[in-house]
Amino acid sequence: MPAIRLFGLPTDINSSFERGAAAGPAAIRAALWSDRGNMASELGPEIGVDIMLNDDGDLPLTEDSALDDAAIRRHVAYVREDGEIPLALGGDHAVTFPLVEAAATCFGPVNILHIDAHPDLYADFASNPRSHASPFARICEAGHAKRLVQVGIRTMNRHCREQAARFGVEVIPMADFTPDRVPVLEGPLYISIDLDGIDPSAAPGVAHPEPGGLTVRELLAVLHKQTAPIVGADIVEHHPGRDVGDVTAILGAKLIRELVALIDRNGPAKTTL
């Protein structure tokens, strides 16, 4: 079974409303290793007993997107050389572009399960093509996505609908949502979870809360039904300054446990490139 490597990406330079997500990795990590709970997943295996999770801490990122993107790609390559699966904590959602780019370097175009309130498909948001509102436009333009399925979306404007049609994105909106509507994707699979995809009642600690989101139970059902080898994953957009009683950080920690168990259960993917 693959070992998993956890690392934080403490950057919010591409946030469009307010900064604060750079503090997210430390808050989620503190909740993960806290004595408040244990390390068991709902799939059964326990981190540190049944599954190995190595924690690299936070990468020393800068205020320069180009330099940070290169550092993220290098770190993923380093993780891959050790035969491990990267699990990243954001930071704003802009970090997903270099993470997926690095995965595609190893495996070719990947299938992506994207959990979010927002499609993040803007061609150029607020004159910033690397905005956290644009990573999936950059991913699709570069040909890194074989299939992109977005779950939890409830903010589609005209421009994003046009972008989704342009790139062939499969958007599963929240209206009449059930987990059964989410397909089981083939591998290689990348999973990206923006915490504002969950309803703000369960995840208030985000910069862009949007009512009417996924319940935690619905999200877990979507994740647990995936059976393909996972080549990378991220949890992004936790804003501790907007959290209430650390509940969003605690949710982030739970999602780490569930993703680690899912990666372990689904097994390793074969490198194609």
LUMKOLMI-679737 format. One record per residue (C-alpha): residue in one letter; x, z, y. Coordinates in Angstrom, 3 decimals, padded with zeros to 6 digits. Example, Ala and Ser with C-alpha at 12.3 -4.5 7.8 and 13.67 -1.06 7.14 Angstrom:
<kolses>
+----+----------+----------+----------+
: aa :        x :        z :        y :
+----+----------+----------+----------+
:  A :  012.300 :  007.800 : -004.500 :
:  S :  013.670 :  007.140 : -001.060 :
+----+----------+----------+----------+
</kolses>
This chain:
<kolses>
+----+----------+----------+----------+
: aa :        x :        z :        y :
+----+----------+----------+----------+
:  M :  000.000 :  000.000 :  000.000 :
:  P :  001.271 : -000.762 :  003.526 :
:  A :  002.658 :  001.909 :  005.817 :
:  I :  001.160 :  001.971 :  009.300 :
:  R :  003.079 :  002.372 :  012.550 :
:  L :  001.300 :  003.961 :  015.531 :
:  F :  002.574 :  003.423 :  019.067 :
:  G :  001.218 :  003.817 :  022.591 :
:  L :  001.149 :  001.260 :  025.394 :
:  P :  000.768 :  003.397 :  028.540 :
:  T : -000.053 :  000.698 :  031.067 :
:  D : -003.025 : -000.042 :  033.294 :
:  I : -001.433 : -002.471 :  035.757 :
:  N : -004.003 : -005.116 :  034.837 :
:  S : -007.054 : -002.886 :  035.277 :
:  S : -009.576 : -004.396 :  037.669 :
:  F : -011.619 : -001.412 :  038.870 :
:  E : -009.478 :  001.684 :  038.790 :
:  R : -006.335 :  002.767 :  037.028 :
:  G : -006.262 :  005.615 :  034.518 :
:  A : -006.056 :  003.978 :  031.087 :
:  A : -002.271 :  004.410 :  031.049 :
:  A : -002.899 :  008.067 :  030.194 :
:  G : -005.085 :  007.107 :  027.225 :
:  P : -002.442 :  006.974 :  024.465 :
:  A : -001.209 :  010.511 :  025.121 :
:  A : -004.757 :  011.900 :  025.195 :
:  I : -005.778 :  010.206 :  021.944 :
:  R : -002.528 :  011.205 :  020.245 :
:  A : -003.039 :  014.844 :  021.291 :
:  A : -006.507 :  014.781 :  019.750 :
:  L : -005.199 :  013.144 :  016.569 :
:  W : -002.518 :  015.754 :  015.892 :
:  S : -004.584 :  018.708 :  017.122 :
:  D : -005.470 :  021.545 :  014.744 :
:  R : -009.080 :  021.097 :  015.868 :
:  G : -009.745 :  018.811 :  012.894 :
:  N : -008.082 :  017.506 :  009.752 :
:  M : -006.571 :  014.122 :  008.886 :
:  A : -009.192 :  012.921 :  006.400 :
:  S : -011.040 :  009.643 :  006.822 :
:  E : -014.620 :  008.912 :  005.844 :
:  L : -013.257 :  006.375 :  003.344 :
:  G : -011.595 :  009.276 :  001.517 :
:  P : -007.813 :  009.044 :  002.006 :
:  E : -006.023 :  011.575 :  004.193 :
:  I : -003.185 :  010.774 :  006.576 :
:  G : -000.005 :  012.555 :  005.536 :
:  V : -001.254 :  013.094 :  001.994 :
:  D : -002.481 :  009.714 :  000.729 :
:  I : -001.375 :  007.408 :  003.556 :
:  M :  001.818 :  007.230 :  005.584 :
:  L :  001.384 :  007.003 :  009.377 :
:  N :  004.583 :  006.812 :  011.421 :
:  D :  004.223 :  007.593 :  015.137 :
:  D :  006.715 :  005.933 :  017.488 :
:  G :  005.293 :  007.627 :  020.595 :
:  D :  004.810 :  005.513 :  023.717 :
:  L :  006.783 :  002.401 :  024.587 :
:  P :  008.647 :  002.683 :  027.935 :
:  L :  006.640 :  000.035 :  029.751 :
:  T :  007.106 : -001.030 :  033.377 :
:  E :  004.958 : -002.348 :  036.210 :
:  D :  005.797 : -005.961 :  035.269 :
:  S :  003.404 : -007.730 :  032.874 :
:  A :  005.925 : -010.328 :  031.724 :
:  L :  008.525 : -007.691 :  030.846 :
:  D :  005.923 : -005.495 :  029.168 :
:  D :  004.523 : -008.377 :  027.122 :
:  A :  008.023 : -009.165 :  025.864 :
:  A :  008.643 : -005.493 :  025.000 :
:  I :  005.371 : -005.329 :  023.051 :
:  R :  006.180 : -008.487 :  021.103 :
:  R :  009.640 : -007.166 :  020.275 :
:  H :  008.245 : -003.857 :  019.062 :
:  V :  005.695 : -005.532 :  016.815 :
:  A :  008.478 : -007.706 :  015.376 :
:  Y :  010.496 : -004.541 :  014.721 :
:  V :  007.507 : -002.921 :  012.988 :
:  R :  006.995 : -006.050 :  010.898 :
:  E :  010.651 : -006.134 :  009.851 :
:  D :  010.117 : -002.684 :  008.337 :
:  G :  007.099 : -003.990 :  006.425 :
:  E :  004.624 : -001.875 :  008.389 :
:  I :  001.308 : -002.637 :  010.092 :
:  P :  001.121 : -002.082 :  013.882 :
:  L : -001.653 :  000.122 :  015.284 :
:  A : -001.483 :  000.278 :  019.079 :
:  L : -003.104 :  002.638 :  021.570 :
:  G : -003.826 :  001.284 :  025.061 :
:  G : -003.643 :  001.200 :  027.938 :
:  D : -005.935 : -001.435 :  029.356 :
:  H : -007.180 : -004.339 :  027.258 :
:  A : -004.610 : -006.767 :  028.634 :
:  V : -002.172 : -005.447 :  026.005 :
:  T : -004.152 : -007.167 :  023.246 :
:  F : -002.796 : -010.583 :  024.257 :
:  P :  000.863 : -009.898 :  023.339 :
:  L : -000.230 : -007.889 :  020.290 :
:  V : -002.240 : -010.810 :  018.901 :
:  E :  000.475 : -013.239 :  019.958 :
:  A :  002.976 : -011.267 :  017.886 :
:  A :  000.607 : -011.208 :  014.897 :
:  A :  000.101 : -014.972 :  015.127 :
:  T :  003.876 : -015.473 :  015.169 :
:  C :  003.994 : -013.899 :  011.713 :
:  F :  000.739 : -015.089 :  010.174 :
:  G : -000.465 : -018.072 :  012.173 :
:  P : -003.882 : -017.960 :  013.899 :
:  V : -005.759 : -014.780 :  012.981 :
:  N : -009.393 : -013.842 :  012.661 :
:  I : -010.320 : -011.260 :  015.284 :
:  L : -013.026 : -008.601 :  015.251 :
:  H : -013.427 : -007.521 :  018.877 :
:  I : -015.516 : -004.453 :  019.778 :
:  D : -016.394 : -004.274 :  023.476 :
:  A : -019.109 : -004.061 :  026.094 :
:  H : -017.421 : -007.014 :  027.834 :
:  P : -016.288 : -010.366 :  026.400 :
:  D : -012.984 : -010.354 :  028.355 :
:  L : -013.068 : -014.147 :  028.558 :
:  Y : -012.604 : -014.678 :  032.300 :
:  A : -010.409 : -017.657 :  033.099 :
:  D : -008.892 : -015.766 :  036.024 :
:  F : -010.345 : -012.457 :  037.140 :
:  A : -009.618 : -011.347 :  040.719 :
:  S : -006.739 : -013.855 :  040.938 :
:  N : -005.030 : -012.248 :  037.946 :
:  P : -004.908 : -014.398 :  034.777 :
:  R : -003.487 : -011.376 :  032.900 :
:  S : -006.379 : -009.125 :  033.910 :
:  H : -007.870 : -006.829 :  031.292 :
:  A : -010.972 : -008.987 :  031.771 :
:  S : -009.097 : -012.058 :  030.474 :
:  P : -007.044 : -011.362 :  027.302 :
:  F : -009.302 : -013.275 :  024.940 :
:  A : -009.256 : -016.328 :  027.190 :
:  R : -005.456 : -016.259 :  026.976 :
:  I : -005.574 : -015.721 :  023.192 :
:  C : -007.973 : -018.624 :  022.651 :
:  E : -006.093 : -020.963 :  025.004 :
:  A : -002.891 : -020.305 :  023.072 :
:  G : -004.579 : -021.083 :  019.739 :
:  H : -003.954 : -017.618 :  018.316 :
:  A : -007.560 : -017.061 :  017.172 :
:  K : -008.837 : -018.836 :  014.084 :
:  R : -012.176 : -017.080 :  014.551 :
:  L : -013.207 : -014.601 :  017.232 :
:  V : -016.255 : -012.400 :  016.633 :
:  Q : -017.295 : -010.097 :  019.477 :
:  V : -019.541 : -007.092 :  018.783 :
:  G : -021.282 : -004.831 :  021.279 :
:  I : -021.333 : -007.320 :  024.152 :
:  R : -023.932 : -006.540 :  026.788 :
:  T : -022.502 : -007.906 :  030.042 :
:  M : -022.427 : -011.697 :  029.552 :
:  N : -022.607 : -013.583 :  032.841 :
:  R : -022.769 : -017.358 :  033.226 :
:  H : -019.012 : -017.854 :  033.404 :
:  C : -018.374 : -015.847 :  030.249 :
:  R : -021.153 : -017.675 :  028.394 :
:  E : -019.491 : -020.941 :  029.337 :
:  Q : -016.111 : -019.629 :  028.192 :
:  A : -017.577 : -018.424 :  024.887 :
:  A : -019.074 : -021.877 :  024.284 :
:  R : -015.788 : -023.551 :  025.259 :
:  F : -013.752 : -021.528 :  022.767 :
:  G : -016.363 : -021.281 :  019.998 :
:  V : -016.583 : -017.493 :  020.253 :
:  E : -019.215 : -015.814 :  018.082 :
:  V : -020.905 : -013.218 :  020.297 :
:  I : -023.154 : -010.638 :  018.651 :
:  P : -025.086 : -008.978 :  021.490 :
:  M : -026.527 : -005.496 :  021.427 :
:  A : -030.148 : -006.621 :  021.705 :
:  D : -031.724 : -005.945 :  018.280 :
:  F : -028.291 : -005.089 :  016.888 :
:  T : -027.735 : -004.053 :  013.296 :
:  P : -024.374 : -003.907 :  011.467 :
:  D : -025.746 : -006.459 :  008.986 :
:  R : -025.469 : -009.106 :  011.723 :
:  V : -021.678 : -008.785 :  011.777 :
:  P : -019.925 : -011.135 :  009.335 :
:  V : -017.281 : -010.050 :  006.856 :
:  L : -014.208 : -011.857 :  008.147 :
:  E : -011.448 : -013.423 :  006.110 :
:  G : -007.811 : -012.509 :  006.580 :
:  P : -005.476 : -012.313 :  008.265 :
:  L : -007.658 : -009.961 :  010.318 :
:  Y : -006.898 : -008.326 :  013.662 :
:  I : -009.214 : -005.600 :  015.013 :
:  S : -009.422 : -004.730 :  018.717 :
:  I : -011.586 : -001.805 :  019.839 :
:  D : -012.338 : -001.273 :  023.509 :
:  L : -013.862 :  002.199 :  023.687 :
:  D : -016.483 :  001.064 :  026.204 :
:  G : -018.046 : -000.898 :  023.353 :
:  I : -019.444 :  002.449 :  022.213 :
:  D : -022.353 :  003.844 :  024.198 :
:  P : -021.232 :  006.057 :  027.120 :
:  S : -023.149 :  008.983 :  025.621 :
:  A : -020.491 :  009.075 :  022.886 :
:  A : -017.557 :  007.639 :  024.864 :
:  P : -017.805 :  008.561 :  028.566 :
:  G : -014.043 :  008.428 :  029.152 :
:  V : -013.783 :  004.765 :  030.150 :
:  A : -013.453 :  002.990 :  033.491 :
:  H : -016.343 :  000.585 :  032.895 :
:  P : -019.162 :  002.458 :  031.103 :
:  E : -022.083 :  000.241 :  030.140 :
:  P : -025.335 :  001.792 :  028.819 :
:  G : -026.907 :  000.536 :  025.621 :
:  G : -023.810 :  000.372 :  023.435 :
:  L : -022.922 :  000.919 :  019.813 :
:  T : -023.379 :  004.283 :  018.176 :
:  V : -020.361 :  005.701 :  016.398 :
:  R : -022.198 :  005.328 :  013.094 :
:  E : -022.894 :  001.614 :  013.783 :
:  L : -019.245 :  001.017 :  014.655 :
:  L : -018.047 :  002.692 :  011.466 :
:  A : -020.467 :  000.576 :  009.428 :
:  V : -019.061 : -002.584 :  011.030 :
:  L : -015.483 : -001.511 :  010.322 :
:  H : -016.022 : -000.265 :  006.787 :
:  K : -017.667 : -003.527 :  005.667 :
:  Q : -014.494 : -005.507 :  006.462 :
:  T : -012.514 : -006.259 :  003.308 :
:  A : -009.733 : -008.620 :  004.475 :
:  P : -006.071 : -007.629 :  004.889 :
:  I : -005.556 : -006.267 :  008.413 :
:  V : -002.412 : -007.425 :  010.215 :
:  G : -002.809 : -005.310 :  013.341 :
:  A : -005.249 : -003.297 :  015.391 :
:  D : -005.615 : -001.647 :  018.757 :
:  I : -007.766 :  000.988 :  020.457 :
:  V : -007.793 :  000.543 :  024.227 :
:  E : -009.297 :  001.527 :  027.587 :
:  H : -009.518 :  005.306 :  027.210 :
:  H : -009.541 :  006.806 :  030.725 :
:  P : -008.943 :  010.577 :  030.355 :
:  G : -009.815 :  011.193 :  033.991 :
:  R : -013.402 :  010.169 :  033.246 :
:  D : -013.699 :  011.949 :  029.898 :
:  V : -016.008 :  014.911 :  029.253 :
:  G : -014.692 :  017.680 :  027.021 :
:  D : -012.173 :  015.261 :  025.454 :
:  V : -014.970 :  013.687 :  023.404 :
:  T : -013.674 :  010.130 :  023.943 :
:  A : -010.125 :  011.119 :  022.972 :
:  I : -011.515 :  012.815 :  019.849 :
:  L : -013.435 :  009.625 :  019.035 :
:  G : -010.231 :  007.613 :  019.508 :
:  A : -008.477 :  009.922 :  017.057 :
:  K : -011.280 :  009.473 :  014.521 :
:  L : -011.019 :  005.706 :  014.876 :
:  I : -007.290 :  005.920 :  014.154 :
:  R : -008.047 :  007.735 :  010.891 :
:  E : -010.694 :  005.186 :  009.923 :
:  L : -008.511 :  002.183 :  010.802 :
:  V : -005.550 :  003.616 :  008.910 :
:  A : -007.716 :  004.161 :  005.842 :
:  L : -009.205 :  000.670 :  006.167 :
:  I : -005.759 : -000.939 :  006.463 :
:  D : -004.657 :  000.993 :  003.383 :
:  R : -007.779 :  000.102 :  001.381 :
:  N : -007.678 : -003.607 :  002.225 :
:  G : -004.013 : -004.022 :  001.343 :
:  P : -001.201 : -006.134 :  002.809 :
:  A : -001.417 : -009.710 :  004.014 :
:  K :  001.108 : -012.383 :  003.133 :
:  T :  003.284 : -013.712 :  005.931 :
:  T :  002.752 : -017.459 :  006.273 :
:  L :  005.283 : -018.320 :  008.970 :
+----+----------+----------+----------+
</kolses>
